[in-house]
């Protein structure tokens, strides 16, 4: 995942990029937002600034939306992503709060934390970043959301969450390390080359039903988990004659699937699956309104996920 970035160009006789500037002082952005929060959202109203919490910290800006839900705004400043999220996360978890991280730039670490909390654990969290540009004495302020709240159901909006339907979402991004044909043939889903990617495979227990999506392409299958995750070097495949053999001794289409097979951190990890329905990798199921996410495994709590599962059940004829 690459960091989100925004650029501005002036177009007249030529195309000229504007210089990236800085706020005159550290607290200026907070003052601007306190004066006119519509810069972030036209549906919010500021009801407090530097509000003390019950944890010995202060909320930079406390807002309320048109439905009466509280919105906690925390400016990143020079804090690490973990520090800024931890600053007010207990309040966001314990009540119907939405947590919004404001930054001058979103680095990959901040993006991963926000994405993980929002889509794996259903925490109502989002991020927005502002950049300052200068042009012949004029100062311009740009804004970009990490998760667009007006168009994406996974945006951290309290009213959009529903009880988890018991169905697991799995992202299976095909690459030189994993191929869908291998997953179907040998019965597994996988992720690896970083604990960030393979870690959420641990959410899957035997009996869990998974719906597998190739991000940006479409859904490829649904199946039932039959075991726990293991390194690729430990994954066994049962042959038609009942004997078992390590997958590392079998032919696969992913050329680098077995790279770093003995590394706890970098190995590809596999979870055994009994497939119920599968699609060819060149014929995925994709429709407007389907849920999508980059996390390897998550338990979505959005209306879009409920719609996606019900629609796929109908397409694949699953009760």
N, C-alpha and C positions, 0 to 999 in steps of 0.2 A: 504494500500500500504506500503510495507516494503522498507527500504532504499537499494539502489544498493550497492553491496559489491563484492570485488575481493580478492582472496587469491592466493599465489604462494607456491608451494612445490618443494623441490629438491628430485629427485629420484635417488638413487644410491644403496647402500646396504640396505637402509631403506628409508621410506618416511618421510622427515623432512620439516615442515612448515618454511618458511623464516620469519624473524622478520620484522615487519613494521617499517620503518625508517622515517626520516624527512629530508627536504631540509636543506642544511647548513645555509641558510638564506632565509628570506621571499621572496625576489625578484628573487630568483634563477630560479624558474619555468618560470617566465616571460622572463628571459634572455634566457633560453633554447628554448622556443617557438619562440622568436624573431630571434634566430640564425638558427633554422631549424623548420619551421612551418609544414613541412611534417609529423612531429610526430602526428599532429592533422589531417591534410588532405593533400594528395599529390597534390590537385587541387588548393591550395591557395598560395598566395605570400604576404608577409608582406610589406605594403607601408607606415606604420607609427607606432610610439610607443609613448604613452602618448600624444595622439592627443586631443587638446582642442575642446570641443563642444560649441554650442551656449547656453548652460544651466549652465555654470559655472563649468562643470565637465570635466574629462579627460577620453578618451578611452584608455584602457591599450594597446591593439594591434588592428590596423586597417589593414585588409587584402582585397585582391581582388581575386575572383575566375576566372576560365578560361572563363566564360561567361561575365565577366566584372561587376558582382554584388559585392557590398561591404559586407564584413563580419566583424562585430564588436565583438571582444573578450574581455570579462571582467572577471578578476580573482576574485573569491569570497572572498578570504582572511578571515578576521574575520567579514565581514559584514553579516547582516541577508539576507535571500533570497529576501525579498521585497526591501531592499536597493540596492542590486546588480542589480536586474532587473530594478528598477527605475533609476539607474545611467545613462543608455544609451537608455532606452526604447523609449523616444520621437523620437530619431533619427531612431530607427528601425521601428517605425510606420509611420513616415513621408516620408521615402524614401525606395528604394529597398535594404534594409539592412537585413542581417541575424544576429541575436544576439546569441552568444554562451557564455554560462556561464561555466567557468573553475573552478573546485574545487578539493580539496584533498579527499573529500567524499561528496556524495549527500544525504542529510538528507531528510526525508519524506516531510517537508515543501517545500524545493526547488523543489522536484519532482512534487508535486501537482501544484505549481505555473507554472512551465514550461509546464506541461501537459495541464493545463487549458488554458493558453494563446495560445498554439499551436493549440489545437484541438477544443476549443469552439469559440475562437475569431480569429483564423487564423493568429495569430502573428507569423512571421518567427523566431522562437526561438528554441534553442536546448541546451543541456548541455553535458559536457564531464568531466570525473573526472580521476585524476591521483593518483596513490599510489606509494610510494617509499618503496622498500624492500632491505634488506641488507643480504649479505651472505659471510662470511669470507673475509671481507674487500671490497667486490664488492657491488656496488649500482645498483639496477635495477628500471626502471620506467615502470609502466603498465598504460594502457589507456582503458577506457570503455565509450562508448556513452550511453546516456539515451535513445535517439531515434536513432536507427541505420540509418544514412543518405544514405547508399548505398542500403538498402533493403526495407525500410518502407516508403510508400508514405506519411505518416503523418509527416515525418521529415521536419524540417523547411527549405525548399529549395524554394526560390522565384519562380523559373520556374515551380514548380509542382502545384502551386495553380491556380484554375480556379474560375470563378464566381460561387457563391453558387446557386445550382439548385433548391432551395426552399423546399427541402425535409429534414426533421429532423431525425437525428439518435438518438435512445434511447437505453441505456444499461439497461437490466433488469436481474440483477444477482439474481438467485433464492437462497433462504436461508430460515431460520426459520422465517424470517420476511415477506417474500413474496413468493407466489407460482403462477406459470403461469396459472394453472387451475382456480384459483380464479380470476385472471385478465381477462381471457376469459369469464368466467361465469358471472361476475358482471360488465364487461366493464370498465377497468381502466389500467393504468400503475402506478408504484409507486416507491418511494425511501425514505430512512429515516435513523434515528439513527445517525444524524449529519447533520448540515446545509450544509456542503460541498457536501454531496450526494443529498440532497433534493433541494438545492438552484436553480440548473439549470432547475428544473421543471417549474420555473417561466418564462422561455423562451417560453413556449407553450401557444398559444392563440387558441381560438375556430376556427376551420377550418384548422388548421395545420395538415399536413399528416406526420405520424411517421412510421419509419421502426425499429422494435424492435429486438435487438440482445441479446442473452444470451452469455456473453463473454466467449470465448474459446469453445463454443459448436455450435452456429449457430443462424440463424435468425428464429424467431418464428411467426412473424405476421406483418401486416401493417394495419393501421387504421387512422381514422380522430378524432382529438381532439374535444370534444363537450363542454368543460368548463374549468375553471381554477383550479389550485391545491388547495386542502384543506387538513386539518388534517384528519386522518382516522376516528376520532370520529365525523366528520362533513360530511362524505361522505354518500350520500343517494343512494339507489338502488331501481329502479322502477320494481315492480312485474308485472306479466302478466296481473293482473286485474287492473293495472293502479295506484295502491297505492304505496307509497314510504315508505321505512323502512331504518333505519341506518344500515350500513354494520356490525356494531358491534353487531347487534342482529341476524346475519345470520351465518351459519356454514362456516368455511374456512379451507383450508388445511394447511396454514402457522400457526404453533402453537403459535408463539409469535408476530403475526401481530398487535395485539392491545396493546402491551406493550408500556408504556409511551404515551398513546393516547392523553393525554391532555397537553403534553409538547411541547412548540413551537420549541425547538431545537431537541429533540430526537424522536418525533413522526414520524411514517410512514406517508408520504404525498401521496395523490392519485390525479390523473388527469383522468377525465372521457373520455372514448374513444368508438367510434363506430367502431367495427372491420370490415375490408374489407375481409381479408384473415388471417387465423391462422393455425399454425401447432401444433401437439401434442408436449408436452415438450420433449418427448423421440425421436422425429423425426424432429429436426431442419434442416434448409437449410444451408449447409456450403460448400463453394468451395474455392479453392486456388485463392487468389487475392481479396477476400472480405475485405471490410473495417471493422476494429474493434477498439474499444476505450473504456476506463473505465469510462469516464464521463457519467453521467446519461443522459444528453441531450446535443447535440451540433449540429452546422450547418457546417458540413465539407466542405472544399473547395479544395479537392484533386481529382485527376483523379480516384483514387481507389474508392472513394465514388460514383462518377458518374457511373462507371462501375458496382458497387454493385447494385445501384438502378435499372439501366436498365436491369441487369440480373434477379433481383427478379421480376420485372414487367413481364418479359417473362415467368418465371417459374410459376408465379401465375396468368397469363393471365389478367394483369391490363393494361388498356390503359394509 
